[in-house]
Amino acid sequence: MVKAHVFTHELVAGRYRLVDVVHQETNRICWYGKDVNVGRAYLLTQIALPDDPDTETAPRATARIIRMSETMGLMCPGAVATVVDAVEQDGMLWTVTEWIDGTPLGELVAQQGTFNYVRAARIGLELLDVLEAAHGEGITHGELSPGQVYVQDRGGIVVTGFGLAGATLAPRLSAPSYASPEQARDERIGPAADLWALGAILYTMVEGRPPFRDRDRPEATLKGVDRLPLRTPVHAGPLTTTVQGLLRKNSRERLTRPVVREALTRVLTEDPDTLSGTVARPRLRGVYTAACHAGPGWSRRTMAIGTALAVVTVAAAVLAATDQLPGTGTSATDAAPQPSVSATASATPPDSRTDGRNAGPSASPTPTASRTTSAPSPSSSPSAGALPPGFHRYTAPEGFSVALPKGWKRVHTSRVGDLSTRVTFGADGDPRTLAVTYSTVVGSDPVAVWRDDVQPQLEKDDGFQRIGEIKATTYQGHKAADMEWLSEADGTRVRTFGRGFLLGGGRGFSLRWTTPATDWNDSANRLALDTFLRTFRVSSG
């Protein structure tokens, strides 16, 4: 890497000295810098904020970046840059990450020229692994470009920039030639935008230039992305169909992650010079590893889990949920009053700003305003002291217990220090899941937590539709709120019931029950949800 030897005298945040420019994009500069207090090297990224930002813009952006880094670091250790600091200074957003011993992919292409399609497929697979883990937790990168992907000197990639989406001056201004058409139109984005960016990065590696050239003004570049036809790649070889399938203007027509994985893997396995087992992968943990390689049943269940880890923001007043449930609290005694779980299933119409994933009929029935369905009624359930046949009580070391169906076990655990813990239960071959989250920083209004912190994240998921209103209730003597919604999981329409309740002192529990939407009213599912709500208990110790 050739360094520009640009020296500055002003310190960022009073402690970071900028030394050399590492990489530059339209609205983003990466610097090699040092912490003058400890003499340690860091990668500092400079991004311009809007000219007249809302007073909350910078705090929200810095909190989101740190939160996303913590979440992704747990899922993809070593494959996602670790953010140690994020600050706003003089209208600029600065992120400080651990120094990466590698080179931005964009710089490699500029220095070395085009990559052969085997090398491009290998990097594409590593990047797909990171995106798969992120999308499984409801996280969209939204700013992906060759400048955000570092190829390490020792092999493997490191991805930066999670949490940046929405912080820049306009959609994808940091690298507009890698924006998706829906971003160019300033519409709400989801995982399909990241898949477009993956296709654009593959295109750049094999062609030596982005699929849509960077024009003089970002607005002109974005207009070209949205309106101009794709220039057919000429050096992509067996990757041609994959690249073209990822770069379809209509987000609903883009290739899915499993199809892309199969295509990229085929390129490696069918090439005579590619040795088996040489494809480096981020070390995904637990259920994410299984989801990458197991059948559709397990993958569907993993996607149904699909909520980001609950993490706190730097501001104590903000619930730090990447996709956190509004605390689901626990219990007092078995004789505690049991709330009604009925909900009016009036589906919210698709937001006009979405990328079109909600448009058109669903593969499974979509609730309408004229139809009301209910979760199981407690009045029809067994007595509070007895468990239905086939259920057993599970006591978690995290401080709660609940009755589970036969064969069910904990399949995944996510933790963010002492701030939050999520335990997900399920069974092999069963697409249903129960996720229990405990958080130590929860807002005082459970309805507001669902509405203001959780739903905006869920809206990024494929096919999200809230069902009815968010309902305030009480649960075992605690303030609580219920929300139901529909979403897509690997092509299957799923429905989720969430209940969150508060314990006081910023603490709360939440439960999410997810099933295929077509099976929602099955008697076994109604019984299961009723049993979960009736038997959930917080440990007295």
Buried (B, 14 or more C-beta within 10 A) or exposed (E): EEEEEEEEEEBBBEBBBBBBBBBBBBBBBBBBBBBEEEEEEBBBBBBBBEEEBEEEBBBBBBBBBBBBBBBBBBBBEEBBBBBBBBBBBEEBBBBBBBBBEBBBBBBBBEEEEBBBBBBBBBBBBBBBBBBBBBBBBBBBBBBBBBBBBBBBEEEBBBBBBBBBBEBBBBBBBBBBBBBBBBBBBEBBBBBBBBBBBBBBBBBBBBBBEBBBEBBEEBEEBBBBBBEEEBBEBEBBBBBBEBBBBBBBBEBBEBBBBBEBBEBBBEBBEEBEEBEEEEBBBBBBBBBBBBBBEBEEEBBBBBBBBBBBBBBBBEBEEBBBBBBBBBBBBBBBEEEBEBBEBBBBBBBBEBEEEBBBBBEEEBEBBBBEEEEEBEBBEBEEBBEEEEBBEBBEEBEBEBBBBBBBBEEBEBBBBBBBEEBBBBBBBBBBEBBBBBBBBBBBBBBEBBBBBBBBBBBEBBBBBBBBBBBBBBBEBEBBBBBBBBBBBBBBBBEBBBBBBBBBBBBEEBBBBBBBBBBBBBBBBEEEBBBBBBBBBBBBBBEEE
